[in-house]
Amino acid sequence: MAVELKIGDVLRMKKPHPCGGSLWTVTRLGADIGVTCQECGRYVLLARSQLARRLKQVVVEDGESA
């Protein structure tokens, strides 16, 4: 399953971050995807395959109003 992402998209993962946050913002695209936790600001770099397995849903796509 290929996930189409853009910088600025907000993602919800299957498991929450240890800080308690469950929403992540896409900050880097390439072979690896960079995401930032919206709760604590932690930056994590994940391989596309890992992100596809851990992703639950794209909450807000860039350009949409929440």
MODELLER restraints for C-alpha pairs under 7 A, 6 or more apart:
rsr = mdl.restraints
at = mdl.atoms
rsr.add(forms.Gaussian(group=physical.xy_distance, feature=features.Distance(at['CA:3:A'], at['CA:52:A']), mean=6.72, stdev=0.5))
rsr.add(forms.Gaussian(group=physical.xy_distance, feature=features.Distance(at['CA:6:A'], at['CA:62:A']), mean=6.65, stdev=0.5))
rsr.add(forms.Gaussian(group=physical.xy_distance, feature=features.Distance(at['CA:7:A'], at['CA:26:A']), mean=5.11, stdev=0.5))
rsr.add(forms.Gaussian(group=physical.xy_distance, feature=features.Distance(at['CA:7:A'], at['CA:27:A']), mean=5.39, stdev=0.5))
rsr.add(forms.Gaussian(group=physical.xy_distance, feature=features.Distance(at['CA:7:A'], at['CA:28:A']), mean=6.38, stdev=0.5))
rsr.add(forms.Gaussian(group=physical.xy_distance, feature=features.Distance(at['CA:7:A'], at['CA:29:A']), mean=6.97, stdev=0.5))
rsr.add(forms.Gaussian(group=physical.xy_distance, feature=features.Distance(at['CA:7:A'], at['CA:62:A']), mean=6.99, stdev=0.5))
rsr.add(forms.Gaussian(group=physical.xy_distance, feature=features.Distance(at['CA:8:A'], at['CA:25:A']), mean=5.86, stdev=0.5))
rsr.add(forms.Gaussian(group=physical.xy_distance, feature=features.Distance(at['CA:8:A'], at['CA:26:A']), mean=5.25, stdev=0.5))
rsr.add(forms.Gaussian(group=physical.xy_distance, feature=features.Distance(at['CA:8:A'], at['CA:27:A']), mean=6.36, stdev=0.5))
rsr.add(forms.Gaussian(group=physical.xy_distance, feature=features.Distance(at['CA:8:A'], at['CA:62:A']), mean=5.14, stdev=0.5))
rsr.add(forms.Gaussian(group=physical.xy_distance, feature=features.Distance(at['CA:9:A'], at['CA:25:A']), mean=5.72, stdev=0.5))
rsr.add(forms.Gaussian(group=physical.xy_distance, feature=features.Distance(at['CA:9:A'], at['CA:26:A']), mean=5.44, stdev=0.5))
rsr.add(forms.Gaussian(group=physical.xy_distance, feature=features.Distance(at['CA:9:A'], at['CA:60:A']), mean=5.78, stdev=0.5))
rsr.add(forms.Gaussian(group=physical.xy_distance, feature=features.Distance(at['CA:9:A'], at['CA:61:A']), mean=4.56, stdev=0.5))
rsr.add(forms.Gaussian(group=physical.xy_distance, feature=features.Distance(at['CA:9:A'], at['CA:62:A']), mean=4.85, stdev=0.5))
rsr.add(forms.Gaussian(group=physical.xy_distance, feature=features.Distance(at['CA:10:A'], at['CA:23:A']), mean=6.51, stdev=0.5))
rsr.add(forms.Gaussian(group=physical.xy_distance, feature=features.Distance(at['CA:10:A'], at['CA:24:A']), mean=5.52, stdev=0.5))
rsr.add(forms.Gaussian(group=physical.xy_distance, feature=features.Distance(at['CA:10:A'], at['CA:25:A']), mean=4.55, stdev=0.5))
rsr.add(forms.Gaussian(group=physical.xy_distance, feature=features.Distance(at['CA:10:A'], at['CA:26:A']), mean=6.47, stdev=0.5))
rsr.add(forms.Gaussian(group=physical.xy_distance, feature=features.Distance(at['CA:10:A'], at['CA:58:A']), mean=6.04, stdev=0.5))
rsr.add(forms.Gaussian(group=physical.xy_distance, feature=features.Distance(at['CA:10:A'], at['CA:59:A']), mean=5.47, stdev=0.5))
rsr.add(forms.Gaussian(group=physical.xy_distance, feature=features.Distance(at['CA:10:A'], at['CA:60:A']), mean=5.07, stdev=0.5))
rsr.add(forms.Gaussian(group=physical.xy_distance, feature=features.Distance(at['CA:10:A'], at['CA:61:A']), mean=6.42, stdev=0.5))
rsr.add(forms.Gaussian(group=physical.xy_distance, feature=features.Distance(at['CA:11:A'], at['CA:23:A']), mean=5.60, stdev=0.5))
rsr.add(forms.Gaussian(group=physical.xy_distance, feature=features.Distance(at['CA:11:A'], at['CA:24:A']), mean=5.06, stdev=0.5))
rsr.add(forms.Gaussian(group=physical.xy_distance, feature=features.Distance(at['CA:11:A'], at['CA:25:A']), mean=6.23, stdev=0.5))
rsr.add(forms.Gaussian(group=physical.xy_distance, feature=features.Distance(at['CA:11:A'], at['CA:57:A']), mean=6.02, stdev=0.5))
rsr.add(forms.Gaussian(group=physical.xy_distance, feature=features.Distance(at['CA:11:A'], at['CA:58:A']), mean=4.58, stdev=0.5))
rsr.add(forms.Gaussian(group=physical.xy_distance, feature=features.Distance(at['CA:11:A'], at['CA:59:A']), mean=5.45, stdev=0.5))
rsr.add(forms.Gaussian(group=physical.xy_distance, feature=features.Distance(at['CA:12:A'], at['CA:22:A']), mean=5.75, stdev=0.5))
rsr.add(forms.Gaussian(group=physical.xy_distance, feature=features.Distance(at['CA:12:A'], at['CA:23:A']), mean=4.92, stdev=0.5))
rsr.add(forms.Gaussian(group=physical.xy_distance, feature=features.Distance(at['CA:12:A'], at['CA:24:A']), mean=6.41, stdev=0.5))
rsr.add(forms.Gaussian(group=physical.xy_distance, feature=features.Distance(at['CA:12:A'], at['CA:55:A']), mean=6.36, stdev=0.5))
rsr.add(forms.Gaussian(group=physical.xy_distance, feature=features.Distance(at['CA:12:A'], at['CA:56:A']), mean=5.57, stdev=0.5))
rsr.add(forms.Gaussian(group=physical.xy_distance, feature=features.Distance(at['CA:12:A'], at['CA:57:A']), mean=5.39, stdev=0.5))
rsr.add(forms.Gaussian(group=physical.xy_distance, feature=features.Distance(at['CA:12:A'], at['CA:58:A']), mean=6.31, stdev=0.5))
rsr.add(forms.Gaussian(group=physical.xy_distance, feature=features.Distance(at['CA:12:A'], at['CA:59:A']), mean=6.46, stdev=0.5))
rsr.add(forms.Gaussian(group=physical.xy_distance, feature=features.Distance(at['CA:13:A'], at['CA:22:A']), mean=6.36, stdev=0.5))
rsr.add(forms.Gaussian(group=physical.xy_distance, feature=features.Distance(at['CA:13:A'], at['CA:54:A']), mean=5.62, stdev=0.5))
rsr.add(forms.Gaussian(group=physical.xy_distance, feature=features.Distance(at['CA:13:A'], at['CA:55:A']), mean=4.54, stdev=0.5))
rsr.add(forms.Gaussian(group=physical.xy_distance, feature=features.Distance(at['CA:13:A'], at['CA:56:A']), mean=4.87, stdev=0.5))
rsr.add(forms.Gaussian(group=physical.xy_distance, feature=features.Distance(at['CA:13:A'], at['CA:57:A']), mean=6.99, stdev=0.5))
rsr.add(forms.Gaussian(group=physical.xy_distance, feature=features.Distance(at['CA:14:A'], at['CA:54:A']), mean=5.66, stdev=0.5))
rsr.add(forms.Gaussian(group=physical.xy_distance, feature=features.Distance(at['CA:14:A'], at['CA:55:A']), mean=5.96, stdev=0.5))
rsr.add(forms.Gaussian(group=physical.xy_distance, feature=features.Distance(at['CA:14:A'], at['CA:56:A']), mean=5.06, stdev=0.5))
rsr.add(forms.Gaussian(group=physical.xy_distance, feature=features.Distance(at['CA:16:A'], at['CA:22:A']), mean=4.57, stdev=0.5))
rsr.add(forms.Gaussian(group=physical.xy_distance, feature=features.Distance(at['CA:19:A'], at['CA:40:A']), mean=6.73, stdev=0.5))
rsr.add(forms.Gaussian(group=physical.xy_distance, feature=features.Distance(at['CA:21:A'], at['CA:37:A']), mean=6.77, stdev=0.5))
rsr.add(forms.Gaussian(group=physical.xy_distance, feature=features.Distance(at['CA:21:A'], at['CA:38:A']), mean=6.77, stdev=0.5))
rsr.add(forms.Gaussian(group=physical.xy_distance, feature=features.Distance(at['CA:21:A'], at['CA:39:A']), mean=5.05, stdev=0.5))
rsr.add(forms.Gaussian(group=physical.xy_distance, feature=features.Distance(at['CA:23:A'], at['CA:37:A']), mean=6.25, stdev=0.5))
rsr.add(forms.Gaussian(group=physical.xy_distance, feature=features.Distance(at['CA:23:A'], at['CA:38:A']), mean=5.82, stdev=0.5))
rsr.add(forms.Gaussian(group=physical.xy_distance, feature=features.Distance(at['CA:24:A'], at['CA:35:A']), mean=5.90, stdev=0.5))
rsr.add(forms.Gaussian(group=physical.xy_distance, feature=features.Distance(at['CA:24:A'], at['CA:36:A']), mean=5.33, stdev=0.5))
rsr.add(forms.Gaussian(group=physical.xy_distance, feature=features.Distance(at['CA:24:A'], at['CA:37:A']), mean=4.57, stdev=0.5))
rsr.add(forms.Gaussian(group=physical.xy_distance, feature=features.Distance(at['CA:24:A'], at['CA:38:A']), mean=5.56, stdev=0.5))
rsr.add(forms.Gaussian(group=physical.xy_distance, feature=features.Distance(at['CA:25:A'], at['CA:35:A']), mean=5.34, stdev=0.5))
rsr.add(forms.Gaussian(group=physical.xy_distance, feature=features.Distance(at['CA:25:A'], at['CA:36:A']), mean=5.20, stdev=0.5))
rsr.add(forms.Gaussian(group=physical.xy_distance, feature=features.Distance(at['CA:25:A'], at['CA:37:A']), mean=6.59, stdev=0.5))
rsr.add(forms.Gaussian(group=physical.xy_distance, feature=features.Distance(at['CA:25:A'], at['CA:38:A']), mean=6.78, stdev=0.5))
rsr.add(forms.Gaussian(group=physical.xy_distance, feature=features.Distance(at['CA:26:A'], at['CA:34:A']), mean=5.99, stdev=0.5))
rsr.add(forms.Gaussian(group=physical.xy_distance, feature=features.Distance(at['CA:26:A'], at['CA:35:A']), mean=4.51, stdev=0.5))
rsr.add(forms.Gaussian(group=physical.xy_distance, feature=features.Distance(at['CA:26:A'], at['CA:36:A']), mean=6.60, stdev=0.5))
rsr.add(forms.Gaussian(group=physical.xy_distance, feature=features.Distance(at['CA:27:A'], at['CA:34:A']), mean=5.32, stdev=0.5))
rsr.add(forms.Gaussian(group=physical.xy_distance, feature=features.Distance(at['CA:27:A'], at['CA:35:A']), mean=5.40, stdev=0.5))
rsr.add(forms.Gaussian(group=physical.xy_distance, feature=features.Distance(at['CA:27:A'], at['CA:36:A']), mean=6.73, stdev=0.5))
rsr.add(forms.Gaussian(group=physical.xy_distance, feature=features.Distance(at['CA:28:A'], at['CA:34:A']), mean=4.46, stdev=0.5))
rsr.add(forms.Gaussian(group=physical.xy_distance, feature=features.Distance(at['CA:28:A'], at['CA:35:A']), mean=6.91, stdev=0.5))
rsr.add(forms.Gaussian(group=physical.xy_distance, feature=features.Distance(at['CA:31:A'], at['CA:47:A']), mean=6.63, stdev=0.5))
rsr.add(forms.Gaussian(group=physical.xy_distance, feature=features.Distance(at['CA:31:A'], at['CA:48:A']), mean=6.54, stdev=0.5))
rsr.add(forms.Gaussian(group=physical.xy_distance, feature=features.Distance(at['CA:32:A'], at['CA:45:A']), mean=6.34, stdev=0.5))
rsr.add(forms.Gaussian(group=physical.xy_distance, feature=features.Distance(at['CA:32:A'], at['CA:46:A']), mean=5.46, stdev=0.5))
rsr.add(forms.Gaussian(group=physical.xy_distance, feature=features.Distance(at['CA:32:A'], at['CA:47:A']), mean=4.37, stdev=0.5))
rsr.add(forms.Gaussian(group=physical.xy_distance, feature=features.Distance(at['CA:32:A'], at['CA:48:A']), mean=5.58, stdev=0.5))
rsr.add(forms.Gaussian(group=physical.xy_distance, feature=features.Distance(at['CA:33:A'], at['CA:45:A']), mean=5.67, stdev=0.5))
rsr.add(forms.Gaussian(group=physical.xy_distance, feature=features.Distance(at['CA:33:A'], at['CA:46:A']), mean=5.26, stdev=0.5))
rsr.add(forms.Gaussian(group=physical.xy_distance, feature=features.Distance(at['CA:33:A'], at['CA:47:A']), mean=6.09, stdev=0.5))
rsr.add(forms.Gaussian(group=physical.xy_distance, feature=features.Distance(at['CA:33:A'], at['CA:48:A']), mean=6.14, stdev=0.5))
rsr.add(forms.Gaussian(group=physical.xy_distance, feature=features.Distance(at['CA:34:A'], at['CA:43:A']), mean=6.91, stdev=0.5))
rsr.add(forms.Gaussian(group=physical.xy_distance, feature=features.Distance(at['CA:34:A'], at['CA:44:A']), mean=5.74, stdev=0.5))
rsr.add(forms.Gaussian(group=physical.xy_distance, feature=features.Distance(at['CA:34:A'], at['CA:45:A']), mean=4.40, stdev=0.5))
rsr.add(forms.Gaussian(group=physical.xy_distance, feature=features.Distance(at['CA:34:A'], at['CA:46:A']), mean=6.34, stdev=0.5))
rsr.add(forms.Gaussian(group=physical.xy_distance, feature=features.Distance(at['CA:35:A'], at['CA:43:A']), mean=5.80, stdev=0.5))
rsr.add(forms.Gaussian(group=physical.xy_distance, feature=features.Distance(at['CA:35:A'], at['CA:44:A']), mean=5.44, stdev=0.5))
rsr.add(forms.Gaussian(group=physical.xy_distance, feature=features.Distance(at['CA:35:A'], at['CA:45:A']), mean=6.42, stdev=0.5))
rsr.add(forms.Gaussian(group=physical.xy_distance, feature=features.Distance(at['CA:36:A'], at['CA:42:A']), mean=5.52, stdev=0.5))
rsr.add(forms.Gaussian(group=physical.xy_distance, feature=features.Distance(at['CA:36:A'], at['CA:43:A']), mean=4.44, stdev=0.5))
rsr.add(forms.Gaussian(group=physical.xy_distance, feature=features.Distance(at['CA:36:A'], at['CA:44:A']), mean=6.32, stdev=0.5))
rsr.add(forms.Gaussian(group=physical.xy_distance, feature=features.Distance(at['CA:37:A'], at['CA:43:A']), mean=6.60, stdev=0.5))
rsr.add(forms.Gaussian(group=physical.xy_distance, feature=features.Distance(at['CA:60:A'], at['CA:66:A']), mean=6.65, stdev=0.5))
